[in-house]
Amino acid sequence: MYQYTEFDRDFLAARNAQFRAQVERRIDGSLTEDEFKPLRLMNGLYLQLHAYMLRVAIPYGTLNSGQMRQLAMIADRWDRGYGHFTTRQNIQYNWPKLKDVPDMLDALAEVGMHAIQTSGNTIRNVTADHFAGAARDEIADPRPVAELLRQWSTDHPEFQFLPRKFKIAVTGSPHDRAVIKAHDIGIRVVERDGQTGYEVLVGGGLGRTPMIGKVINDFVAAEDLLPYLEAIVSTYNVLGRRDNKYKARIKITVHENGIDTIREKVEARFAELKPRFTGVDQEMLATIEAQFAPPAFREAPTDAYDETYAKNPLFRSWCDTNLHPHKAEGYAIVSISLKKHGATPGDATGDQMRVMADLAQAYGHDELRISHEQNVILPHVHRSDLPALYARLKAADLATANIGLISDIIACPGMDYCALATARSIPVAQEIAERFAELKLEHDIGPLKLKISGCINACGHHHVGHIGILGLDRAGVENYQITIGGDATEDAAIGERMGPGFAYDEVTDAIERIVRAYLDTREGPQETFLETFRRLGADPFKAALYPKETVDA
């Protein structure tokens, strides 16, 4: 993984010292909250419902054990003993005191981390496939490019005050695990005629106007990627609307101007920019790529794994749901669920973070990843180590076997924390997970992506959930709309709204009716929820959601 240089360390030290002085001026009253707001947002500090919140960047979701332990220390020392992992592969601390934030930032800098550009109308934390560098279906590890983009976008003088926030995601696999089609820019590694390049999409995004990104260029050569992306953002910076923040995202710019017009303008700007790129970016990329060399994979017998898998049904269940194919023989990718039934999705205590750090160091070549699905990944674990790893996860209450199942819910913080939220998300997610655990149905249901957002901003990605739930305020009462048929993969689709919303205490029953309709109509257990929806359409699910006697009443 990328190691900070002396330049990086000096840059962070200066930036943190600057913000420390700004915090001191806010505390002594020299700055009003309105004056302080743009300064704190540039450093990832929000003012939420009950307290400040610090959002820390985890670029492309990659951590080592030392960084994870530092996150645990920060949670215990300056917060309430836990952190919340988000759909942008960040971690949020929900209860810091303002006076402590500069010390938190200095502690992050000690391990090569920061909170810069995790908020504001700028290029946010660049995200990537959480299986990057390990996935069997991968063409190339996308993280070196993501790191190049991080360095290019950090404090870029032209892009600090864009019309609206800007999000980039990168994947190196044909199977999209980074939701690139729902980003302002999505990048996918592709091969053509023996050459590796990039397919580039623009104009994706969720929120109040969800849109699927459009291909602006189906093959950008590696040496052209950075000037091409700069041309896109530069074009958006000129064309993007600043008169209405709800119409300021690039998706609206693309929609209003048309993809062909945007492509023409980007190509013209690219022609201007390309001569200015003298190859230094490619020299930087080569240096970065060397730091992402795969670990030294070992060969060892897997007898212990095979025996435990055969004899221990709990271990077998965990393996069947929480392991994914690895590119190296004898290895597996391990997903650690932060979705124990009834827990807050994405939360991890300081003690749990330390356990995961220890496991990464002992069994995982000192690598961890944060997924946009709010789980933690050990990307490189030899199968011979899985029984011991599972035992330690179980002792730490981290061995829930539900990755990809209905209780593996993505949920934003909702009205429990967020000042923008109009409804609760966390309690709904908890109740749904507990319901299906009690029914003992989730393994029979199979793969099902359920996502919940507590407001129209869609931080819970509900639009691309197989089942999506959107919490809204209706005359002071929480009301939850349900969508079905969304998809976050390479076949990305926006879910179809089913009809009138449900009260808070009706949501879990409504979800159970949808699931039972699926179980009653699927063509055998091999047909997934999404496949059944695509075969039958919305009608059987609407009929289950809104029984005739209810409508007649």
Phi, psi and omega in degrees: 000164185293135177250130182298141176269177176298323177300313180302314183295318180293320179300313180295319180299316180293317181296316180294323178296321177299314181290326177302318179294322178294320177297316179299321179291327176291318183293322181275001175091000179293333176245135172281168178298322178296321178288327183282332188307307181296332180288317180290324180296328177294345181242022172075019183254120180253160170248108185264196184299317190245340187195175169291157174227130177255122179256119185256133180283134168240086187307131182045026171074011188261132179223157165250176186295323179297321178292319178296320177295324178292322175298322177295316179299317180298318179300317183285322187277321189239357178234212183249030172088013177206165172227163182241116178276136192248175179286356174255020180059032174256174166235138180245138171252121192268352187226032181286150171274142184304319183296338182269346187300317177301323177293324176298317180293322177295322178295322176296317181298330179301332181244021176073044179223163182201180177236017183291136176059031169268008175204177178086172182273070184213183179280117186280184179307123179285127184252164183209169173308126182287351173261013184303137180083355183229334189295138181293332183268010187281136172280315178203150177294121182278353187292325175302318176295319178299321178293320176301318179294324177299312182294319179297319188275340184291118181058025175301122189297334182276341192241027178272343181226060178290167177304327181201171178303155188221128187235135182236138176227147184229138173228148179253008186238152173299326177274117187278112174252008182246005178056045187295335183282355177249026180242159176301316169231129173243138184232130179232129176292131179224163176239139177214123178052042178078002180250138177269131178213205187221133166273132184241129177246152175225158169084015172276162177162159182251235179070206187287342178230080185290137179216148175268134182298152180248145178288120176264334177205123185275352175202108174250123179299152185305317184288347180260354189299310185295312176297329179291318178294321177297325177295321179296309184293323178296318178296317178296321182299330178276315187275332187301142184283140176239005181272343184210110185296338179283349179237026187261346181290158182296334178300323178288322177300316178294317181297317184285328183262338183090142184297326181294317178295317178298318180299316179299316181292321179295316180298320179295317178292323177300319179298327176287322187278325189305317180298339181281343179269105189268007181105355179298324180297324179287327174295318177297317181298320179298319177295318179295315182302324180297331180278353178249023175299142180297152178293170179280094180292142183251159175256134180200152177292153181250024184302318182297320177295311183300318182292315180295320179299321182287327189259335188248105184295329179291317177296318180298317179298318179296315179299319184293333182256327192256000177252148178225154185298137180251152182287341181262137180300133177086356182252162175220153170267127183253124173260123177264116183285128169259033185231043173307140184304123180092353179273168176280119182303128176091351179277142173220135178282166176301318179297319179294321177299319179294321177299314180296324176296317179298318181293321177298320181288322184282321190234349192238029178054029174061034178235139171227156174227148171256129180267155175293347178273010173070036172237173180245138185244135164256103192285339186226092178234127177288141184299332179295339180266353186296319178301317179292319179297316180299318180299320180287324175296318181297319179296333180265008180064038182237020186253027179297128184262075185217018181300127179082359181263179189295334179274355176276067192271134167276130180214134173284169179296335177063203188285356174290334182226317196280134180287343180269342188293149178245358180201164178279142176248313187300310181297327178295314178299318180297316183293319179296314180299317180293322180301312185283338171291319179294322180285344182055045183251343195294328177288328175291323179297318180083200186302125179202118181264111178250129185226139186232132173240142180266006174195176186294344181291343168065036177296341177270007175058033186298332181300330183252020172276145171305319165237125178245143178233126179241119178270127181231166175259122176241099180055044177083005181240137178293133180223133188242116176274147181240133174241153180225146173096007175290160182208131182259004186270196177298342175261037190309139178211150175271132181296154181265126179292134187276328183157207181303152180282176183238149174293162182307316184277006178253349191295312184298319176299321180296317179295321178297321179296319177299313183294320179292326175297320176297313181298327181283338188245351182291155178267067180090162184294345180283343180273119183285168177304312183295321178296320178295317178299317181292331179283318188260339186081190189277340191305310181296332180282322175296320179297323178288323181289322186236077180304148185303321183294330177290316179297315181297325181294000000 
